C-alpha cells in the first residue's frame, strides 16, 4: 500500500506532511476514509483522503 503526493500542486502541504512523517508523528496512524470520484455521493464530486 502507498500514497500519492502532489508536490507540484501543493508543495507546502506535501513538505509539511513529509516533515511529520520524518518526525514520526504518524507512527501507528491510519487513514480511515477515502473518497473517490466513483464512491462520492454528493455534488459536486470530490476526491479526498481524510
N, CA, C and O of each residue as an XYZ file, in Angstrom:
200
protein
N       0.848     -1.174      0.000
C       0.000      0.000      0.000
C       0.894      1.238      0.000
O       2.002      1.214      0.537
N       0.415      2.295     -0.593
C       1.179      3.529     -0.634
C       0.267      4.726     -0.791
O      -0.957      4.597     -0.814
N       0.874      5.880     -0.896
C       0.124      7.116     -1.098
C       0.756      7.897     -2.242
O       1.925      7.699     -2.572
N      -0.024      8.777     -2.836
C       0.476      9.687     -3.863
C       0.497     11.092     -3.292
O      -0.471     11.534     -2.673
N       1.595     11.788     -3.500
C       1.711     13.174     -3.056
C       1.883     14.050     -4.290
O       2.675     13.732     -5.177
N       1.150     15.136     -4.346
C       1.186     16.043     -5.489
C       1.963     17.298     -5.117
O       1.381     18.346     -4.838
N       3.306     17.173     -5.117
C       4.128     18.293     -4.672
C       4.110     19.480     -5.623
O       4.404     20.599     -5.204
N       3.778     19.270     -6.870
C       3.675     20.398     -7.803
C       2.411     21.204     -7.508
O       2.425     22.432     -7.590
N       1.328     20.520     -7.168
C       0.059     21.209     -6.884
C       0.000     21.793     -5.477
O      -0.647     22.816     -5.255
N       0.672     21.150     -4.529
C       0.583     21.586     -3.127
C       1.936     21.423     -2.436
O       2.075     20.598     -1.533
N       2.921     22.196     -2.849
C       4.274     21.998     -2.309
C       4.384     22.208     -0.797
O       5.085     21.450     -0.127
N       3.726     23.190     -0.263
C       3.808     23.442      1.185
C       3.151     22.311      1.970
O       3.679     21.877      2.994
N       2.016     21.838      1.502
C       1.302     20.758      2.180
C       2.112     19.471      2.150
O       2.218     18.778      3.163
N       2.682     19.148      0.999
C       3.498     17.940      0.882
C       4.733     18.040      1.767
O       5.080     17.079      2.454
N       5.395     19.180      1.760
C       6.581     19.366      2.602
C       6.228     19.212      4.075
O       6.973     18.587      4.830
N       5.103     19.773      4.486
C       4.658     19.663      5.871
C       4.340     18.209      6.227
O       4.726     17.730      7.293
N       3.641     17.515      5.339
C       3.309     16.113      5.576
C       4.583     15.279      5.714
O       4.693     14.464      6.629
N       5.541     15.480      4.811
C       6.785     14.712      4.867
C       7.579     15.020      6.135
O       8.235     14.134      6.682
N       7.526     16.249      6.599
C       8.176     16.606      7.862
C       7.540     15.837      9.018
O       8.245     15.326      9.889
N       6.217     15.755      9.026
C       5.529     14.977     10.057
C       5.927     13.513      9.993
O       6.131     12.881     11.030
N       6.040     12.961      8.780
C       6.459     11.566      8.616
C       7.861     11.382      9.190
O       8.102     10.453      9.961
N       8.784     12.265      8.815
C      10.164     12.174      9.296
C      10.250     12.294     10.816
O      11.114     11.676     11.438
N       9.368     13.078     11.413
C       9.370     13.273     12.861
C       8.532     12.231     13.604
O       8.297     12.371     14.804
N       8.080     11.191     12.903
C       7.331     10.059     13.480
C       5.974     10.430     14.075
O       5.494      9.746     14.978
N       5.357     11.484     13.592
C       4.022     11.833     14.076
C       2.957     10.832     13.644
O       1.893     10.756     14.260
N       3.229     10.069     12.599
C       2.237      9.132     12.078
C       2.523      7.693     12.445
O       1.926      6.782     11.871
N       3.425      7.467     13.390
C       3.691      6.109     13.836
C       2.402      5.504     14.380
O       1.759      6.078     15.259
N       2.040      4.370     13.864
C       0.802      3.643     14.220
C      -0.473      4.381     13.812
O      -1.559      4.041     14.282
N      -0.356      5.368     12.959
C      -1.543      6.100     12.495
C      -2.157      5.364     11.304
O      -1.484      4.603     10.610
N      -3.436      5.608     11.087
C      -4.145      5.027      9.954
C      -4.995      6.100      9.290
O      -5.567      6.956      9.963
N      -5.072      6.048      7.972
C      -6.032      6.866      7.253
C      -7.338      6.087      7.247
O      -7.360      4.911      6.882
N      -8.405      6.723      7.640
C      -9.637      5.989      7.859
C     -10.725      6.247      6.835
O     -11.742      5.555      6.853
N     -10.559      7.199      5.954
C     -11.622      7.472      4.992
C     -11.019      7.933      3.677
O     -10.186      8.838      3.635
N     -11.451      7.302      2.626
C     -11.020      7.691      1.296
C     -12.265      7.943      0.460
O     -13.122      7.068      0.345
N     -12.371      9.121     -0.120
C     -13.485      9.445     -1.008
C     -12.919      9.581     -2.413
O     -12.027     10.393     -2.662
N     -13.441      8.788     -3.314
C     -13.020      8.890     -4.702
C     -14.205      9.325     -5.550
O     -15.353      9.286     -5.108
N     -13.916      9.725     -6.730
C     -14.976     10.158     -7.639
C     -16.029      9.060     -7.790
O     -17.223      9.350     -7.871
N     -15.592      7.808     -7.828
C     -16.510      6.688     -8.041
C     -17.439      6.439     -6.857
O     -18.579      6.021     -7.059
N     -16.985      6.684     -5.621
C     -17.838      6.381     -4.465
C     -18.380      7.624     -3.761
O     -18.926      7.524     -2.662
N     -18.234      8.776     -4.376
C     -18.734     10.028     -3.805
C     -20.234     10.142     -4.057
O     -20.699      9.928     -5.177
N     -20.988     10.480     -3.015
C     -22.440     10.577     -3.126
C     -22.966     12.000     -3.150
O     -24.178     12.203     -3.074
N     -22.093     12.988     -3.253
C     -22.537     14.378     -3.234
C     -22.165     15.074     -4.536
O     -21.375     14.567     -5.332
N     -22.744     16.225     -4.727
C     -22.420     17.024     -5.907
C     -21.955     18.387     -5.418
O     -22.634     18.939     -4.552
N     -20.897     18.966     -5.875
C     -20.002     18.443     -6.909
C     -19.144     17.309     -6.372
O     -18.898     17.212     -5.170
N     -18.697     16.460     -7.276
C     -17.875     15.315     -6.900
C     -16.533     15.775     -6.343
O     -15.981     16.787     -6.775
N     -16.015     15.014     -5.375
C     -14.724     15.329     -4.758
C     -13.869     14.071     -4.714
O     -14.381     12.961     -4.859
N     -12.579     14.244     -4.514
C     -11.670     13.141     -4.265
C     -10.727     13.576     -3.158
O      -9.879     14.442     -3.374
N     -10.863     12.986     -1.969
C     -10.035     13.372     -0.833
C      -9.712     12.163      0.027
O     -10.405     11.147     -0.026
N      -8.671     12.280      0.806
C      -8.375     11.352      1.889
C      -8.505     12.168      3.161
O      -7.902     13.233      3.285
N      -9.286     11.674      4.102
C      -9.477     12.388      5.361
C      -9.032     11.520      6.513
O      -9.110     11.938      7.668
